[in-house]
Amino acid sequence: MALDAAGDVFVSDNGNSRVLEFKAPLSSGQGAGGVFGQTGSFTSSACNTGGSVKATNLCSPAGLAMDSAGDLFVSDTGNSRLLQFTKPFAASPVAAREAGQPDFTHGTANRVDAHGLSAASSVAIDQSVTPHRLYLADTNNNRVLAWANSASAFANLPADLVIGQPDPMSTACGSSNLCNPNAVAVDRSGNVYVADTSDNRVVIYDSPFTNGISPDVILSTTQPAGVAIDAQGNLFVTSLRQGTVTVYEPPLSSGQSPSLRVGGLCSLDPVHLTTKRASLCGPHAVAVDAAGRMYVADMGDNRVLEYDHPLAAGTVPDRVFGQSDNFTSAVCGAGVSGLCLPTGVSVDESGKLFIADSGNSRVLEYNAPLLNSAATLVFGQGGDFTSNIPNNVALSNSSLWFVLAQAILPAVNGGPYAFGGGGVANDNSGNLYVTDNGNNRLLEFNGPFPTSTLSPTPTMTPTPSPTPIRQPTRTPTRRPTNTPAPTRE
C-alpha cells in the first residue's frame, strides 16, 4: 500500500493483477476510483490482461511506493520488472518507465539476453574467415548465438547475431523461430546448418553475417539431433526417433528428399546390454573427417561408430568406440575403453577424434582412432579415466557437467534417445570447444594436446592392433569465460 500527498490510497491487489486507487476523503465501503494494470477495467483480473506483456498491464504486483511528485512505482513481480506511472493518471494508466527489462514487452526472470545460455548443446567454428566465427546452439532458449570473432564469446561480449528469434530477449518456440535446436554446423563457405529438433527440420542459412538471418533452405526430417557437412557438400543428419543418418546431396533446396539412409533399426537388448553391428539407437551427433569417414554418436547403444564409406548403399560401421572393439556390446562403461550415452563427436584436422561422453560428464580424445579404440586423454575429470562425477566434485575451469533429458523407449519404437548433453568442436589451431550444458557455459581448452606415436593406417575390416604408448595426460586449461545468469526454459 502507498499514500500520496493528497491522501489518496493505492493498494496492490496481487491476486487480481492490478493496483487500485481510493481517492480522498476516504469512507467505509468506498469503491476504488482508479485501476492500474487492467486497461481501465474493474472487472478484469487476468495476469497481463490475458495477453502479452505491455506498458499497460500487470501480473501479480506486490510493493508500491510514491515519490514527491506523486508518481507511483509498482513492483510488477510476475513480469520481473519495476514500473513507474507518472501523474496525472489516465483512466487506463500507461507506465512511463520500466526497470529490470529491456523494454515494455518483455517480462522474463533473469532475462534472456545476448550473453545468457540455457542448456547449450552444440558449437561450431567457422574457419572460412579470420578471425574465426563461433556459432552456439542455445537449445533451451530456442536460438543460435553467433560471434563474429570467436574470442569475443570468451570475453564477456554479447553475441553479434541471434538466429531463430526476433531479438536477444525472446525465446518463443515455433515454426517462425527455432525450437530446441540441438546441433549447428558450418561448411567451408560459411553457410550455417541448424538441427531444429522440435520443429522437425534442418534450417540452412547462407553466410548469415553477410546475407542475414532469414532461412534460405528448409529440409523436413524427424527430430534431427546432429548435422555435418563433408568436403563435397553432402549434408549428414541424425534422426533420434528414426534411428537413422540421412544424407542430402548438393545442391540443397527446400523440400528436398534424402538420397541415402544409414541405419533405421535399433537392436538394443536393454536386459542383456547387447546390440548388433548395424544398430542405431537414438543417434545424436555426427561428424565427417577430411577423408570422408563418418562418425556417429550412437547414444542408446553407448558407443560411437565409424563408417569408412558412408555414401555406399547398405554401408555398415567399420569401427566401434566405447565397447572394446565389440560390435555386439552395449554396456554403459567408463575407463579408457568405455562410453556411456555419448552425445557429441568431432574430428580435428589431424584426424584426432573427440567424444562428449555425457553419461560420464567428460570428453575423451583418441589420438589414433584408426588404429586403436582406447582413449588417450580425458577432459572434465582431472585426468582420471575412472572418474565420472559431474563437475569432478566441484565446479572449476576444467570440470564438466553434461545433462540429458532422456526418454526410454523399447527398440521396436526406436529405442532410447535423449536431448541435451555435451557437444564438441575443434578449430585449425588445435583448440577444443565444449558445450558444458549442465553449467550453462561454453569452454575452450587450448591445444595442442598430447599426441600418439602411432601412424594411422585405414583398413576396410578392423583387425587387432598394438596398444599405443599413452603419453602423460594433463588437465586442460581454458581461457576464462563468464558464467551466464540462469535463463528460463
Salt bridges, closest charged atoms under 4 A:
ASP4 OD2 - LYS87 NZ 3.61
ASP13 OD2 - ARG18 NE 2.63
GLU21 OE2 - LYS23 NZ 3.14
ASP76 OD2 - ARG81 NE 2.71
ASP103 OD1 - HIS106 ND1 2.64
ASP113 OD1 - HIS115 ND1 4.00
ASP126 OD2 - ARG133 NH1 3.54
ASP138 OD2 - ARG143 NE 2.79
ASP167 OD1 - HIS106 NE2 3.43
ASP196 OD2 - ARG201 NE 2.64
ASP199 OD2 - ARG201 NH2 3.66
ASP269 OD2 - HIS272 ND1 2.82
ASP289 OD2 - ARG293 NH1 3.01
ASP298 OD2 - ARG303 NE 2.78
ASP301 OD2 - ARG303 NH2 3.66
GLU306 OE1 - ARG319 NH1 2.38
ASP308 OD1 - ARG293 NE 3.89
ASP308 OD1 - ARG319 NH1 2.92
ASP357 OD2 - ARG362 NE 2.73
ASP436 OD2 - ARG441 NE 2.69
GLU444 OE1 - ARG479 NH1 3.47
